[in-house]
Amino acid sequence: MAVTDKVMYVFPGQGSQYPGMGEDLYHSFETAKEIFEEANDILNYDLVRIAFKDPDHQIGLTRYTQPVLLTHQMACLSVFQELTNSEITPVLSAGHSLGEYTALIVAGFLSFEDGLKLVSERGELMGQYGQGSLLAMPLTKDDAQLIAEKHRCQVATINLPQQTVVGGKDSDIEKLEAAFAELYPRKKAVKLDTEGAFHTDLMQTAALAFKDNLDQASFAPSTMGVVSNYTAELHPGDGSATKNLLFQQLFKPVNWLGCLKTSVSFGIKTIIEFGGGIGKAPEPENKRPNLESIIKKSFRAFDCTINYYPAINLKTIEESARSF
């Protein structure tokens, strides 16, 4: 049996979407089917068609990526809960960028309907106003920031002690990429496939437009801790600061490394990752978890042990559920 005390649920962000996502769950569990159908009704378009078949190549567009991912994450969680009789109560939840919204839904800060509407609008605005690009570099935050600022770029995400994503205008990222190759010939920087330099100042226009949606949303109190990407600290339990934290998250760096450090301070022993999937194999059962490597490398850097379980498709959910 797995350790079931001090559990944290985590949810990945963009980059973990793929055509076929959730189809295995939809046809196997009524609870998953209901979540996907509810998402269709809330959004007033055929999210199921995009997620499963993607005939018009829309799943990579931010306006669709984000609601598809959130829906898939909730479907994975619902199946896992069914198979474990909802006997696992997490101490914390956290999500990487978009995944923070799923974490808030799971904790009860947001309803599924309100959360899905928010990420739908968030994705649309990020796609509409997005500009620039992102570059992942195998450097510490301080080293990445030093070289980035010389080329008018900014830190966007801190994933690992030695992995930082920076963002900027396309021309500046190109110059930064060339400078990095010259300075670090034995290291490789990877340009990310996004519609803009997310979590940098280039997203301020989208954030200001999104603020109206956040102001109209309703956030309830919660007793479950949710770690903020922006502060790497918990959202206040009364929900009073959540609107501002989500506003800041759009154009300020995602401190995922800090979020994981916070989980250590809470004595987290087990992490379960829900939803998404990466890898070239098209079938859901052959996808790999998006955050697994980052989580395990981070905990090794912290000199801490962690029990990690993926719950990203029918195969991994069934396997992980049997461990509890």
ZIMO-V478099 format. One record per residue. N is the residue number from 0. RES is the residue in one small letter. PSI is psi in degrees with one decimal (NA if undefined). NEAR is the number of other C-alpha atoms within 12 Angstrom. D_FIRST is the distance of its C-alpha to the first C-alpha in Angstrom with 2 decimals. Layout:
N/RES/PSI/NEAR/D_FIRST  N/RES/PSI/NEAR/D_FIRST
//
This chain:
0/m/146.4/10/0.00  1/a/162.0/21/3.78  2/v/127.1/21/6.71  3/t/-1.0/27/8.48  4/d/155.3/22/11.74  5/k/57.9/27/14.56  6/v/141.3/33/13.88  7/m/134.6/42/16.88  8/y/135.8/50/17.92  9/v/153.1/53/20.51  10/f/127.3/49/23.18  11/p/172.9/45/25.54  12/g/-158.4/43/29.31  13/q/149.7/39/32.19  14/g/-12.0/30/32.04  15/s/14.0/40/28.86  16/q/153.2/46/30.85  17/y/149.6/40/31.87  18/p/135.0/37/33.69  19/g/-2.7/34/31.44  20/m/117.4/44/28.88  21/g/-8.3/51/27.11  22/e/-35.4/34/29.01  23/d/-37.1/30/26.00  24/l/-41.1/40/24.41  25/y/-40.9/30/27.84  26/h/-1.9/20/28.47  27/s/-25.7/19/25.08  28/f/125.6/27/24.27  29/e/-35.3/19/26.99  30/t/-37.6/25/25.35  31/a/-41.6/33/25.62  32/k/-41.6/26/29.13  33/e/-38.4/24/30.17  34/i/-44.3/33/29.21  35/f/-40.7/42/31.21  36/e/-37.1/26/34.11  37/e/-39.7/25/34.15  38/a/-41.7/36/34.39  39/n/-46.4/26/37.33  40/d/-40.8/17/39.06  41/i/-41.3/22/38.57  42/l/-17.1/27/39.85  43/n/31.7/14/42.56  44/y/168.9/19/41.95  45/d/80.0/24/39.91  46/l/-35.4/39/36.77  47/v/-43.3/38/35.10  48/r/-41.6/26/37.89  49/i/-45.5/35/37.52  50/a/-41.2/41/33.74  51/f/-43.5/31/33.77  52/k/-35.7/20/37.18  53/d/52.8/24/38.76  54/p/-25.5/16/42.19  55/d/15.1/14/44.08  56/h/52.4/19/41.83  57/q/-14.3/26/40.99  58/i/-22.2/33/37.27  59/g/-4.6/28/38.15  60/l/128.9/32/40.53  61/t/-36.9/34/39.10  62/r/-26.4/34/40.30  63/y/-33.1/41/38.08  64/t/-47.0/42/35.28  65/q/-48.6/48/34.10  66/p/-32.8/50/33.96  67/v/-46.0/53/32.40  68/l/-46.6/53/29.57  69/l/-43.5/53/28.97  70/t/-43.4/51/28.99  71/h/-41.3/53/26.57  72/q/-42.9/50/24.13  73/m/-34.7/48/24.40  74/a/-42.3/44/24.00  75/c/-43.5/49/20.78  76/l/-42.1/45/19.43  77/s/-40.2/34/20.76  78/v/-42.2/39/19.12  79/f/-43.2/40/15.66  80/q/-38.8/30/16.34  81/e/-42.3/21/17.57  82/l/-20.9/25/14.58  83/t/12.0/21/12.20  84/n/30.4/15/15.08  85/s/33.2/16/15.79  86/e/-8.0/15/13.31  87/i/125.5/27/12.66  88/t/109.3/25/15.72  89/p/148.8/32/16.53  90/v/-39.7/33/18.69  91/l/158.8/43/20.63  92/s/153.1/48/21.64  93/a/151.6/50/23.94  94/g/147.8/48/25.76  95/h/108.8/50/27.94  96/s/-111.3/47/31.48  97/l/-37.0/47/31.43  98/g/-19.5/48/27.70  99/e/-31.0/48/28.62  100/y/-40.2/52/30.10  101/t/-41.7/47/26.90  102/a/-39.7/45/25.16  103/l/-36.2/51/28.02  104/i/-46.0/39/27.76  105/v/-36.4/39/24.07  106/a/-15.1/37/25.00  107/g/3.0/27/27.97  108/f/-33.7/35/30.72  109/l/147.7/31/31.96  110/s/160.1/24/32.04  111/f/-42.7/34/31.07  112/e/-49.1/29/34.77  113/d/-40.4/29/36.06  114/g/-41.2/40/33.53  115/l/-40.1/43/34.33  116/k/-39.8/35/38.04  117/l/-47.4/41/37.78  118/v/-27.6/44/36.07  119/s/-46.0/37/38.52  120/e/-40.1/30/41.42  121/r/-47.4/40/39.87  122/g/-39.6/40/39.45  123/e/-44.1/25/42.98  124/l/-38.2/33/44.52  125/m/-37.8/39/42.69  126/g/-38.4/31/43.94  127/q/-44.0/21/47.40  128/y/-0.8/27/48.00  129/g/138.0/35/45.86  130/q/161.1/29/47.74  131/g/-167.6/34/47.05  132/s/173.2/35/44.01  133/l/146.2/39/41.03  134/l/122.0/41/40.55  135/a/126.8/38/37.35  136/m/139.7/39/38.26  137/p/62.2/27/36.31  138/l/157.7/30/37.73  139/t/163.6/24/36.87  140/k/-43.9/32/37.79  141/d/-43.5/21/40.95  142/d/-40.0/25/42.13  143/a/-42.5/37/41.50  144/q/-38.6/29/43.34  145/l/-49.1/21/46.24  146/i/-33.5/33/46.93  147/a/-45.6/36/46.15  148/e/-25.9/21/48.65  149/k/-19.3/19/51.34  150/h/26.6/26/51.09  151/r/34.6/25/50.80  152/c/169.3/35/47.09  153/q/153.9/42/44.24  154/v/131.4/42/40.62  155/a/-36.3/42/38.55  156/t/135.7/43/34.91  157/i/101.9/41/33.23  158/n/-43.1/39/30.10  159/l/164.7/35/29.58  160/p/-30.9/30/31.47  161/q/33.4/24/33.39  162/q/116.7/33/33.40  163/t/136.0/37/35.68  164/v/132.7/44/37.10  165/v/155.7/54/40.72  166/g/157.4/51/42.94  167/g/-177.1/40/46.64  168/k/151.7/29/49.48  169/d/-44.2/27/49.46  170/s/-35.7/18/52.45  171/d/-37.8/27/50.94  172/i/-38.0/37/47.62  173/e/-43.1/26/49.64  174/k/-39.9/22/51.50  175/l/-41.8/37/48.34  176/e/-41.3/35/46.74  177/a/-41.3/22/49.88  178/a/-39.5/23/49.98  179/f/-45.1/30/46.35  180/a/-35.0/19/47.06  181/e/-40.0/15/50.04  182/l/-35.4/17/48.33  183/y/70.8/19/45.10  184/p/-20.3/13/46.15  185/r/-0.3/10/42.98  186/k/159.0/18/40.63  187/k/127.5/20/40.11  188/a/144.1/30/40.22  189/v/123.8/24/38.99  190/k/131.9/26/40.73  191/l/150.0/24/38.42  192/d/86.6/21/39.27  193/t/170.5/31/39.82  194/e/13.0/33/42.74  195/g/175.3/38/43.51  196/a/75.4/41/42.77  197/f/147.7/49/40.06  198/h/32.4/44/39.41  199/t/176.7/36/42.86  200/d/-20.4/31/46.24  201/l/-8.8/35/47.04  202/m/9.1/38/44.79  203/q/-38.6/26/46.79  204/t/-43.5/24/48.86  205/a/-41.1/33/45.82  206/a/-42.9/37/44.28  207/l/-38.0/25/47.51  208/a/-35.6/22/47.74  209/f/-21.7/34/44.12  210/k/-36.8/26/44.79  211/d/-40.6/18/46.59  212/n/-41.6/26/43.54  213/l/-39.5/31/41.38  214/d/-29.4/20/44.10  215/q/-13.3/14/44.06  216/a/155.5/28/40.30  217/s/124.2/26/38.74  218/f/123.2/31/35.86  219/a/159.9/25/34.23  220/p/156.9/23/32.69  221/s/149.4/27/28.92  222/t/-9.1/22/26.61  223/m/136.2/30/23.96  224/g/134.0/40/24.85  225/v/127.1/48/26.01  226/v/129.5/48/27.10  227/s/132.9/46/30.57  228/n/-36.2/46/31.41  229/y/-46.6/38/34.85  230/t/-18.4/28/34.25  231/a/19.4/32/30.64  232/e/172.4/31/30.51  233/l/144.0/37/29.28  234/h/132.7/37/31.38  235/p/137.4/25/33.11  236/g/-20.6/24/31.44  237/d/-1.4/22/34.70  238/g/5.2/29/34.89  239/s/-27.7/21/38.35  240/a/-4.1/25/37.88  241/t/-38.8/36/35.76  242/k/-46.6/34/38.83  243/n/-38.3/29/40.22  244/l/-38.2/33/36.98  245/l/-32.7/42/36.69  246/f/-49.4/33/40.39  247/q/-34.5/30/40.12  248/q/-28.7/41/37.09  249/l/-33.2/44/39.33  250/f/11.7/35/41.71  251/k/157.7/32/39.98  252/p/145.4/39/37.43  253/v/113.6/44/33.72  254/n/73.4/35/32.17  255/w/-36.4/42/28.67  256/l/-41.7/40/28.35  257/g/-36.2/32/29.29  258/c/-42.2/41/26.73  259/l/-35.8/49/23.94  260/k/-38.4/31/25.67  261/t/-39.1/29/25.62  262/s/-33.6/38/21.85  263/v/-40.7/32/21.74  264/s/-20.9/20/24.14  265/f/3.0/24/21.83  266/g/27.5/21/19.02  267/i/131.2/31/16.78  268/k/-23.0/28/13.55  269/t/133.1/38/12.12  270/i/132.2/41/14.60  271/i/125.2/48/14.57  272/e/128.9/45/17.91  273/f/129.7/50/19.63  274/g/167.5/54/22.71  275/g/-175.0/52/25.35  276/g/142.7/41/25.38  277/i/164.5/29/27.56  278/g/154.6/19/29.09  279/k/-23.6/15/32.13  280/a/130.6/14/30.59  281/p/-24.8/18/31.52  282/e/139.2/22/28.77  283/p/-39.5/34/25.88  284/e/-14.8/29/23.30  285/n/7.5/22/24.84  286/k/153.0/30/24.79  287/r/153.0/31/22.99  288/p/142.7/36/21.63  289/n/-41.3/33/24.48  290/l/-5.5/40/22.99  291/e/-51.4/33/20.32  292/s/-43.6/20/22.86  293/i/-44.2/28/24.42  294/i/-49.3/40/21.25  295/k/-41.5/26/20.15  296/k/-39.4/23/23.79  297/s/-44.0/30/24.28  298/f/-31.1/30/21.44  299/r/-39.9/19/22.77  300/a/-32.9/19/26.15  301/f/-6.7/21/24.90  302/d/42.6/12/23.53  303/c/150.5/21/20.13  304/t/150.8/20/16.63  305/i/138.5/31/14.64  306/n/117.4/29/11.38  307/y/136.5/32/13.14  308/y/130.6/38/12.48  309/p/142.3/40/15.59  310/a/68.8/47/16.48  311/i/-6.8/49/20.09  312/n/176.3/44/20.92  313/l/-44.1/38/19.97  314/k/-51.5/25/18.35  315/t/-32.0/34/16.08  316/i/-45.3/37/15.26  317/e/-42.8/28/14.20  318/e/-44.9/20/12.14  319/s/-39.1/31/10.42  320/a/-33.6/32/10.07  321/r/-14.8/19/8.22  322/s/-8.5/23/5.30  323/f/NA/26/5.34
//
